[in-house]
Amino acid sequence: MFVDKAKIYIKAGDGGDGAVSFHREKYVAAGGPDGGDGGKGGDVIFKVDDNISNLIDFSYKKKYVAEKGQNGSAKNSYGRSADDLIIRVPRGTVVKDADTGRILADMSSDEPVIVAHGGKGGRGNAHFATATRQIPKFAKPGFRGEEFNISLELKLLADVGLVGFPNVGKSTLISVVSAAKPKIANYHFTTLTPVLGVVKVGEERSFVMADIPGLIEGASEGIGLGHEFLRHVERCRLIVHVVDVSGIEGRDPIEDFETINKELAGFSEELAEAPQIVAANKSDMAQPEQIERFKEYISKLGLPFYEISAATTQGTQELIYGINEKLAELPPVKRFEAQPLTREEIEEKRSTKKRDFTVTVEDGVYFVEADWLYDILRVADMDDYSSLQYFQNVLVSSGIIRKLEAMGIQEGDTVAVFDFEFEYIP
């Protein structure tokens, strides 16, 4: 089964929490705070694996979460940073943010790419000691790791893409010019998945050819198999348009040629403008006037024309040399540029994620809901004055107090944050 699209969820590891600890040593009456910092959470890293040919593994596993960093501990001991999570994908996979469509990485090279960064570790209470606050009983929680809904699309890395109607001889052509062994039969849609073959031109020269499943009219709108695989032509430097010049199936080669180009344009304007070579296949079964008529039409378009018979290998060597010469004039295989977040977007994302909250009133109780407050409550000692003071500063700086006042809160009213309740005192 060939799978070239998948959606998964990834989350980098959260940072470890800072520790609340105090120095304990014989003959030392009042040791100061010595809580260490938490370790960094693991990154989610994508890496190319040439032993993987499609995305079928992601049909069974949809969630990938990296480990959390270790919490800090006493004696200013730092927590251990978590191991990174490596996700292996086939070469040519484009990684996108499924929610925005933004390209996060194009896995076309051997260079690993960090797609989701792990959170930094929280600071231990040793960092919060001051002349007036000598025994802080709170620490900072670890920062949360980045998380994304990811869409994966495999766009094959090929120099040449064979396009054309079903049963025009594309599979036969790639089988005789390369070591690829596609399934070949005399019926439509024999090729159900793209097939790659390496074509050797000389001792040190070669190129990669892709046999794309046959297109039909309406393919760009989702009819037939073509729509599913047109994405694999996007990277190709050169399109070889294979046409059945014999008309043995009752179709006109000129109409076939125009129909396929229309489908390419319907899928992508860039594809419509890609360089093309035309291979008039099954010429051994065509009448001379049929070949001449089609050749004259293609010549007027200014496209290179090759008369071939893939079944008998007639003209295939000349076609290969022509393809190789054309490729020498063209830029390398297309790479999709990653679109990293701008500084402003990063700040906005961080601000939104950290400061989002809602306040509701039920039976005179003001309920504050904010996921980020849970981490702060988790590492704070609410029986300690300095911890309460720190928590109050967070409520003020985040705008929660201002929101409560705007909603008409009065002195003595109850505020509930998760399981923690306190009376409002202006």
N, C-alpha and C positions, 0 to 999 in steps of 0.2 A: 504494500500500500504506500503510495507516494503522497506525502503531506507537505505542502509548501506554505501554509499559513497557520498560525496558532496565536492564542492569547493566554497570557500567564500573569500572575501577580508576583512581584518581587519586593522584598523588604530587607534593607541592610540592618545589621545588628544595632541595637541600642547601646549607648555607652553605659559602662558600669557606674553604679552610684558611689558618690564619695562617702567615706566612713565617718561616723561620730564616735570618737574614742579619746580617752585621756591617758596620759602617761602614768604608768603604774610601775613603781620601782621601790625596792626596800630602802628605807631611810629617807625617801623623798616624800615630804608631807603633801604637797599639792602640785602634782605634775600637770603640765599644761596640755592643751588639745594636741593630739597627734594622729588624727584620722587622715588616712591617705586618699589619693584621688582614684577614681574608677578608671578602668581600662577602656580603650576605644572599641566600639562595635565593629564587627566584620563587614567589609565591603562586599557588594555583589559584582562580580567580574565576569564579563563575557569573553570567551576565548574560542578561536577557530579550531575545529578538529576535522581533519580531512578524512577520517574514518567514518564520519557521519554524512549521509547523503541527503537526508530530508529531516523534517521536523516532527516525525511521528511520535517521538518520545514525549513531546509536550502535549500530546492528546491524552496522556494518562496521568501526568503530574502537572498540576496547574499552579502550585504555590511553592515559592522558593524563599526561605527566610534564613538570613545569616545569623550566626550566634551573637549573643550579647556579650559585651565586655565584662570582665570580672569586677566585682565590687572592690573598692579600696578596703584597707584593713588597718589595724593598729600599727604604731611605730612608724607612721608616715609611709607605710608600704603601699605602693601603687598596685592596682589590679592589673591582671594580665590582659593584654589586648586579644580580642577574639580572632580566630582564623577567618580568612576570607572565604566566601562561597563562590566557587568557580562553576559557571554554567557553560557547557560546551555546545557549540552550534556548528552547522555546516558552513563552509566558506560561501560568502555571498549573501548571508542573512542580514537583513536590514532591521534594526531594533528601533521601534517607535514608542513614544508615549501614547497609549491607546486613547487617553482622554483628550489630548490636544492634537494628535497627529504629528507632533514634532519628532524629527529624526534624532535619536540619541546616539546611534552608532551604526556604522556600516562595517560589518565583519568580513572584510575582503582581504585583509593582511594578517600576518601572524602576530601582530601587536595586540595584547589583551587590552580590554577597555573597561574601566570602572564605570558602571552605569548608575549604581546607587551607592552613595558613600555612607559608611558607618558613622554613628553618632560619637561625639567626643565624650570622654568620661567626665563625670561630675566631680567637683572639688570637695575634698574632705574638710572637716571642721577646723583643721589647723589653719586654713586660709582666712578664717573669719574672726580670728582673735585680734582684739584691739585693746588699747589701754583701758577703755571703759567696758569692754565686753570680753572678759578674760576666759570665760568658760562657755563658749558657744555650743549649744546642744542641737545644732542642726548642720546639715551638709547639703550640697547641691546634688540633685538627681542627674543621672547621665542624660545626655541629649539623645533624642530619638533618631534612629537611622532613617534615611530617605526611603520612600516607598513609591512604587509605580504600578499601574496596570499597563502591561506591556503587550504590544502586538508585534509578532515576528513574521517577516515575509522573506522567503527565500527567492532571491533573484539571481539565477545562475550566472556565473562568470564565464562567458563565452565570447570569443572574438567574432564568430559568425553564427547567425541564426537562420535556419532553413524555415521558410514560411510557404504556405500554399494550401490549396484545397486538400481534403483527405484523398488518399489513394493516388496522388500524383507522382509518387516515387521518392519521397524525401527519405524514408527509412532505408530504402534500397541504396540510395546515393551515399548516405553516411556509412552504411555497412561496407561499401566497396572502397571508400577512400580512407577509412580509419579502422581501428580494431573494435569499434562498437558493434554489438550484436543485438540490434532491436528485433522485436517480433515483426515478421513481415507476412502479410496475407493479402489476398485480393478482395478486401472489403473495407468499407469506411471505418475510421477510428480504430485501426489496428494499433496505432501508437496512443496509449492512454496516459503516458507520463513523458516529460522531456527526457531526451537521451543525449548524453555528451560523448563526443569522440575526439581524440587527438589526431590531427592530420599532419603527417610528416611530409615536408617538402624536400628536405635535403638532410645531410648529416646533422646539422645544428639548427635547422629551421623547422618550426611547426606552429600550428595554431589550433585552437579549440573550437569545434563546431557543435552546435546544439540543434537537434531535431525537435522542433516544436510541434505538438499535436495539431492535426489539420484544422484550419479555420473554415468556417462557413459563413454565409451571409447572416448578419445579426450577431456575430460573435462578440463584438464590442459591447453589445447590450445584454450579454449573458446567455445567448443561444448556443447550444452545442458545447464542445469542450474548450474552444479557443479562448474564451474569456478567462477561464481559470488559469491559463498558462501564458497569456500575452505578456505578463510581467517579466517573464524570463527573456523576452526579446529586448527589454529596455536597456540592458547593459551592452548589447551586441554592438560592435564597431561597424559591422557590415551585415546587411540582409541579403541573403541569396533567395530570390523569389523563384521557386520551382513551379513550372507550369506544364500541364499535360498538353503538348502541342498537337497530339494526334486526334484529340476530340473524340476518343473512343467511347467515352461515357455520355456522349451527346451534348457536351458543353462546349462553348466557344472559348478558346484560350484568351482572347482579348477581353471578353467579359469577365472571365475568371480573374485575370490580372487586375482589372479595375475594381472588382468587388473586394479582393483581398486588401488592396491599398486603401480602399474606403474604410475597411474594418480597422486597419492599423491607425488611420487618422482619427477614427472614432474613439479609439482607446487613448491615443496620445499624439498631439501635434508634432512632438519631437520625433516620434517613431516615423511619422509620415515623411519627415524630411531627412531621415537617415539614408546613408549611401546604399544603393541597391545594385546587385548584379542579377541578370535574368538568365535562368537555365531552362531552355526549352527541352523538356524531357520526353521520352518515348518517341524520339524522332525517327527511330527505326520502323515505327508503325505508322508514321505520318506520310501524307502525300507531299511531294516537293512544293506544290503551290500553297499548302497549309503552312509549311515552315516559312516560306518566303513572305507570305502575308503577315505572319506574326513578327518576323524579323524586321520587316519594313516599319511596322507600328512601333516597335521598341526603339529602333534607330531614330525615329523622329523625336522620341522622348530623350534621346541622348544617353541612354543607358547601355552598359556593356551587355552583349548578347552572346550566349554560348549554346550551341546545338549539341545535346548529349543524349545518350541512352544509358541510364544507370544500370539496367539489367545486363547489358553487354559490355559495359565500361567504355563505350564509344564516347570520346570527347571529354571524359571525366578528368584526365590528366591535364588537358589544356585549361579546364575550369579551375582546377586546384592552383595551377600556376598563376592564372588571372586573379584569383582571390588573394593569393600571397602578395602579388604586386600591388594590389589595391590597398591591402592592409598596411603596407609599408608607408603609404601616404597618410594614414589616418592616426588620430591620437589614440592613446591606450584605452583599455576597457574602462567604462564609466564608473566612477565612484560617487556615492551619495554623501554629500558633506553633512556632518553632524551639525545640529542647531542647538548649541548650548544656551542655557538661560542667561539673559543679560544680568548685569549687577542689580539693576532695578527690579527685575523679576524675581531674583533670588531674595532680595530684601523684602519684597512684597509677600513672597511665599512664606518666608520665615515669620514675618510679622503676623500674617493672617493665621498661620498655624499655631503660633504661640499665644496670641491675644484673643482669639475667638472665644466668646462666652455668651450665654443667654441667662436672663434673670426672669423668673416667673414668681407670682404671688399666689399662695393657696392658704386660706384660713389664717391670714396674717403672717405667714412664714414666707420669707424671701429665699427662694431656692436658686442657687448659683450653679450653673452647669458649665464646666470647662475641663476638657480632658487634661490639659496641661497642668492644671492645679493638683491633679491626683498625685503626680510625681513629687510635687513640693510637699504635700501633706505627708507623703509616705516616709520622707526622710527628716521630718521635723518633729520635735518633742513639744507638744502643745501644753505640757505642764511646766514648761520653762519660759520665763519672761522674754528672754532674748529671741527664742524661737517664735513666740507670738508677735514680737515686734518686727521680726523679719517677714512673717506672713502678712502682717498689716501693711508693710511697705509694698509688698507684691500686689495686694489688692488696690492700693492707691495708684501705683505706677501703671497698672494694667487698665485702669479706667472703671473697675468694678464698683468702687465706692461712689464715684461720680454718677454711675448708672443707678445705683440704689437710691441716691439722694434725688435724682431726677424722677424716680418712681414714687417718691413721697415717703421714704422710710423715716420712722421716728425713733427717738432714743428709747431703748428698751425692746425694740422689735427684734425678733429672732431671724438670724441668717443661717441657712444650712448649706454647707459645701460638702457633698458626699455624706459621710457619717459624722462630720464635725459640725457642731452648732455653737453659735455664740451670740451674745446680745450686742446690738449695734450701739456704740457710744461715740457721738460726734467729737 
